[in-house]
Amino acid sequence: MSTALFINMLGHGHINPTIGIVKELINSGEHVTYIAGEEFRDKIEKTGAKFIGHRNSFNVSNFINCGLDLESNEGLLNALNTFKEIVEVVFNSNEKYDYVIYDSSFILGEEIGKALNIPTITSTTTFAINKELIENVFNSPLSDELKRRFQGFKPKMKEILNSSTYKNFISELKEKYNINFPDFSNRFTKRGMINLVYTSRYFQPYGDNFDESYKFIGPSIISRNEDINIDLKNDNQKIVYISLGTIFNNSIDFYENCFKAFSNMDVKVVMSVGKTTDITSLSYIPSNFIVRNYVPQLEILKHSDVFITHGGMNSTNEGLYYDIPLILIPQSVDQPFVANRVAELGAGIVLDKNEITPEILNDSVTKVLSNSDFKINSKKIGESLRDAGGYKNGVHEILNLKTTV
């Protein structure tokens, strides 16, 4: 019996895929100590893991907003403070850890493993990244925006690297814990002894270019035992499911466009608007719509014919896992890359968030429902995701690493 240290500093999209892994580790006789934002205490403790919360939980939406704000360093400073918290928690603990699993965004994971002399495992909830993927991204239609962001990001990073906050932190890391803060230029390509990636090698761009340390285990789909409590039974009516995820969901104009797009269409629409949206603030809701602040997504997807999504990695994987063609409206971060990969494989359509109209939404759904190629291609990806083995295969790889190091 061993003890795993699990480190995760980001939000739902990075936490949710790990829940199945943690449960399966515990079912296999392992102990797990999980460090994450305080808001995830209940979810993680239900797995049976020991939970340690950040004192000042890292706010993902604030990081995204500030991290993309070319005039502010707040997002980067918040990240630095969270790094410091996590390191202090790990090294002030009396626990002995046998291996560490850490989110791929936590750039100190490998260094913590070295300092503790234990095996390192990354948990990658986005696409895995290598040089080919980076080059492709910067040569894609997205490159102008990316280059603008990158050029704006460089002076912010320089300011951080020259700040007393950063210099004091890296000095403390070295003096107290014998940890060298890694070069930010290697941020995206750092890896552990094995690297769990929650998608399939087929869906992963340049999947064949990743070595065997990358374990493409597919999405971590676990039963959530949630009551669907929605009547979706109609022999002839297609189901359109709409959700923009947990961060980018407060979009009244978009929801109103959906009402106009589908109110006279022979479909039933299930729309999840997020916990922060006041449903009473919406205009008249058409009779063929079911609008909720929250719906059990996996259960809805089992009945759906089209999924309109922001293109977050988890939602995309879940939709494709159930062979559902996608209409993707990427909002930020990695979503444009995920959306473009879906379109590249013929399993969906990508729309520009700034050019959404009722007509475009209606035309896109009509196209997906009338062209069987979208369904055929989504099934091909779905089969690859199901065959990847999920959290059970992930735990198999973790336990196998234990026996070989």
Secondary structure, 3 states (H helix, E strand, C coil): CCEEEEECCCCHHHHHHHHHHHHHHHHCCCEEEEEECHHHHHHHHCCCCEEEECCCCCCHHHHHHHHCCCCCCHHHHHHHHHHHHHHHHHHCCCCCCCEEEEECCCCCHHHHHHHHCCCEEEEECCCCCCHHHHHHHHCCCCHHHHHHHHHHHHHHHHHHHCCHHHHHHHHHHHHHHCCCCCCHHHCCCCCCCEEEECCCCCCCCCHHHCCCCEEECCCCCCCCCCCCCCCCCCCCCEEEEEECCCCCCCCHHHHHHHHHHHCCCCEEEEEECCCCCCHHHCCCCCCCEEEECCCCHHHHHCCCCEEEECCCHHHHHHHHHCCCCEEECCCCCCHHHHHHHHHHCCCEEECCHHHCCHHHHHHHHHHHHHCHHHHHHHHHHHHHHHHCCHHHHHHHHHHHHHHHC
